[in-house]
């Protein structure tokens, strides 16, 4: 068996402590953590930075889903697996690794600090090794995830650094930005290798569109959190909690209503993006203005 597929070397490494540690690490690559982290970051750590982070992350996730379903590469034997969340998804390339490279790599690039690059490298390495340790990806899956993640990150940074492309994107109106993204999604769905149990991720495409539309509708303005830093963090946490509730409702409602058509799922995802990026900041601004008006009476 090739080194790219052999998983026997993992078994002697396992201990109860390392099992728990890498199970915790790997949670950072699942959609629940990623979406809530993006929401908190948008509210508390810089709307512009996390707008770009979210768009890049969602684009990389859509690419990973397409690659998995076109390659249909089986994961390692279930006898090795310690992570039962993978369901019937395919193995190549590792989504956790691809997303980790894109997410932490872009944040390090946006901060441009040595410590940020070091932290990103450690997190990416731990995430990749966690998938091997837990027996749900082999070396080939993780390596491919790293390569595709690095390509996505490099392409996005190149576009941001290029004066012409940056000027083009900056000049796009909401109509053209949203229209271009929706057209890209239509092409994506048309070429998606859908088969039973493996359809295009319509909800996430909708969330991507909602995130972009809402950010443009707010004129790409930052989220203003009133009060001292502890209060700001509490407010950001509360808004992230409301985002979680919204996500739970808008992901489960289609199934509860028995309407899981792709267009409807896209619509529910779009609503989620609008709620997080437009409704919640608008509501906070409104309540802040009312509180200020009350205090000034």
C-alpha positions in Angstrom: 0.0 0.0 0.0 1.3 3.5 -0.9 2.4 6.0 1.7 -0.4 8.2 0.4 -3.0 5.7 1.4 -1.5 3.7 4.3 -3.0 4.6 7.7 -1.5 1.8 9.9 1.1 4.3 11.2 -1.7 6.3 13.0 -2.8 3.5 15.4 0.3 3.4 17.6 0.1 7.2 18.2 -3.3 7.2 19.7 -3.9 7.9 23.4 -7.1 9.0 25.2 -5.6 12.5 25.6 -4.6 12.9 22.0 -8.0 11.5 20.8 -9.8 14.3 22.8 -7.3 17.0 21.7 -7.5 16.3 17.9 -11.3 15.8 18.1 -11.3 19.4 19.5 -8.9 20.7 16.8 -11.0 19.1 14.0 -14.2 20.9 15.2 -12.5 24.1 13.9 -13.0 22.9 10.3 -16.7 22.2 10.4 -19.3 24.6 9.1 -20.8 25.4 12.6 -17.5 26.8 13.9 -16.6 28.5 10.7 -19.8 30.4 10.2 -20.0 31.5 13.8 -16.3 32.6 13.7 -17.0 34.6 10.5 -20.0 36.2 12.1 -18.1 37.2 15.3 -15.2 38.4 13.2 -17.5 40.6 11.1 -19.0 42.2 14.1 -16.0 42.6 16.3 -12.7 42.2 14.4 -13.3 44.2 11.2 -16.1 44.1 8.7 -14.0 44.7 5.7 -11.4 42.0 6.6 -14.1 39.4 7.4 -16.1 40.3 4.3 -13.1 39.2 2.2 -12.4 36.2 4.5 -16.0 35.0 4.2 -16.1 35.4 0.4 -12.8 33.6 0.0 -13.8 30.9 2.5 -17.1 30.2 0.8 -15.6 30.1 -2.7 -13.0 27.6 -1.5 -15.7 25.5 0.2 -17.7 25.4 -3.1 -14.6 24.4 -5.0 -13.9 21.6 -2.5 -17.4 20.3 -2.7 -17.2 20.2 -6.5 -13.8 18.4 -6.4 -15.0 15.8 -3.9 -18.1 15.0 -5.9 -16.3 14.8 -9.2 -13.4 12.7 -7.8 -15.6 10.5 -5.6 -12.5 9.2 -3.8 -13.3 6.9 -0.9 -12.1 7.8 2.6 -9.8 5.4 4.5 -11.4 2.3 5.9 -13.9 3.1 8.6 -11.9 0.9 11.0 -9.5 3.8 11.4 -12.1 6.5 11.8 -12.6 8.3 15.1 -14.7 11.2 13.6 -18.2 10.1 12.8 -19.3 13.5 11.4 -18.1 12.9 7.8 -21.2 11.0 6.8 -21.1 9.8 3.2 -18.8 12.6 1.9 -15.8 11.7 -0.2 -12.2 12.1 0.9 -10.2 13.9 -1.8 -9.3 16.7 -1.3 -9.5 17.3 2.5 -12.0 20.2 3.1 -10.6 20.8 6.6 -7.1 21.3 5.2 -8.2 23.4 2.3 -10.4 25.7 4.4 -7.7 26.0 7.1 -5.1 27.2 4.6 -7.6 29.7 3.2 -9.0 31.0 6.5 -5.9 31.3 8.6 -3.6 32.1 5.7 -5.7 35.0 4.7 -6.1 36.4 8.2 -2.3 36.2 8.6 -1.9 38.0 5.3 -4.3 40.7 6.3 -2.5 41.3 9.6 1.0 41.0 8.1 2.6 40.3 11.5 5.2 37.6 12.1 3.3 36.1 15.0 0.2 35.9 12.8 2.0 33.9 10.1 3.5 31.6 12.8 0.1 31.1 14.4 -1.5 30.3 11.0 1.2 27.8 10.3 0.7 26.0 13.6 -3.1 25.9 13.2 -2.9 24.7 9.6 -0.5 21.9 10.6 -2.6 20.8 13.5 -5.8 20.8 11.4 -4.2 18.7 8.7 -2.7 16.2 11.2 -6.0 16.0 13.0 -7.6 14.6 9.9 -4.9 12.0 9.6 -4.9 11.1 13.3 -8.7 10.7 13.4 -8.4 8.3 10.4 -10.9 10.2 8.1 -8.3 11.3 5.5 -5.1 9.8 4.1 -1.9 11.7 3.2 -3.0 12.2 -0.4 -6.3 13.9 0.7 -4.5 16.2 3.1 -1.8 17.1 0.6 -4.3 17.9 -2.1 -6.3 20.0 0.4 -3.2 22.0 1.2 -2.4 22.5 -2.5 -5.9 23.6 -3.5 -6.1 25.9 -0.5 -2.8 27.5 -1.3 -3.9 28.0 -4.9 -7.2 29.7 -3.8 -5.4 31.9 -1.3 -2.7 32.9 -3.8 -5.2 33.7 -6.5 -7.3 35.9 -4.2 -4.3 37.7 -2.8 -3.0 38.3 -6.4 -6.3 39.8 -7.4 -6.3 42.1 -4.3 -2.7 43.2 -4.9 -3.2 43.8 -8.6 -4.1 47.5 -9.2 -6.4 46.9 -12.2 -8.4 44.1 -10.6 -8.7 45.9 -7.3 -9.9 49.1 -9.1 -12.4 47.0 -11.0 -13.8 45.2 -8.0 -14.0 48.5 -6.0 -16.0 50.2 -8.8 -18.6 47.4 -9.1 -22.1 48.5 -8.1 -24.3 46.1 -6.1 -26.2 45.2 -9.3 -23.0 44.0 -11.1 -21.4 42.4 -8.1 -24.5 40.4 -7.2 -25.3 39.6 -10.8 -21.7 38.4 -11.5 -21.8 36.2 -8.4 -25.3 34.7 -9.2 -24.1 34.0 -12.8 -21.1 32.2 -11.4 -23.3 30.1 -9.2 -25.5 29.2 -12.2 -22.5 28.0 -14.1 -21.3 26.1 -11.0 -24.7 24.3 -10.7 -24.7 23.5 -14.4 -21.3 21.8 -14.2 -21.8 20.3 -10.7 -21.4 16.4 -10.8 -24.6 15.9 -8.8 -25.6 12.3 -8.0 -27.9 10.7 -5.3 -27.1 12.2 -1.9 -24.5 14.6 -3.4 -26.2 17.7 -4.7 -24.7 21.2 -5.1 -24.5 23.1 -1.8 -27.3 25.6 -2.6 -27.7 26.9 0.9 -24.1 28.0 1.1 -24.2 29.6 -2.3 -27.2 31.6 -1.1 -25.4 32.6 2.1 -22.5 33.8 0.0 -24.8 36.0 -2.1 -26.6 37.3 0.9 -23.3 38.2 2.6 -22.2 40.1 -0.5 -25.5 41.9 -1.1 -25.9 42.9 2.6 -22.3 44.2 2.8 -22.8 46.3 -0.3 -26.2 47.5 0.9 -24.5 48.8 4.0 -22.1 50.7 1.8 -19.3 48.4 3.1 -19.4 50.3 6.4 -17.9 48.9 9.6 -20.1 47.6 12.4 -20.1 50.1 15.2 -20.1 48.5 18.7 -20.8 51.0 21.5 -19.2 51.1 24.9 -15.8 49.9 26.3 -14.1 46.8 24.9 -15.8 44.3 27.3 -19.2 45.6 26.4 -18.3 45.5 22.7 -17.2 41.8 23.0 -20.5 41.0 24.8 -22.5 42.7 22.1 -20.6 40.9 19.4 -21.1 37.6 21.2 -24.9 38.3 21.5 -25.1 39.0 17.8 -23.2 35.9 17.0 -25.7 34.0 19.2 -28.6 35.5 17.2 -26.7 34.5 14.0 -26.5 30.9 15.4 -30.3 30.9 16.0 -30.9 32.2 12.5 -28.6 29.6 11.0 -30.4 26.8 12.8 -33.8 28.0 11.7 -32.9 28.7 8.1 -31.0 25.4 7.6 -33.7 23.2 9.2 -36.9 25.0 8.0 -36.7 23.7 4.4 -36.7 20.1 5.6 -39.4 20.8 8.2 -41.6 22.3 5.5 -40.8 19.5 3.1 -39.5 22.0 0.5 -35.8 21.1 -0.1 -35.7 22.4 -3.7 -32.4 23.9 -4.6 -33.8 27.3 -5.4 -35.6 27.5 -2.1 -32.5 26.4 -0.2 -30.5 29.1 -2.0 -33.2 31.6 -0.9 -32.9 30.5 2.8 -29.2 30.8 2.6 -29.5 34.3 1.1 -31.8 35.3 3.9 -29.3 34.1 6.5 -26.6 36.3 4.9 -28.9 39.3 4.9 -29.9 38.8 8.6 -26.3 38.5 9.8 -24.7 41.3 7.7 -27.6 43.8 7.4 -30.5 43.2 9.8 -28.4 42.6 13.0 -26.0 45.6 12.5 -29.0 47.8 11.6 -30.9 46.6 14.7 -27.9 47.3 16.9 -27.4 50.8 15.4 -31.1 51.6 15.9 -31.1 50.4 19.5 -27.8 52.4 20.2 -29.4 55.5 18.7 -32.5 55.1 20.9 -30.4 54.6 24.0 -28.3 57.7 23.3 -31.5 59.7 22.7 -33.0 58.5 25.9 -29.8 59.4 27.9 -29.7 62.9 26.4 -33.3 63.7 27.5 
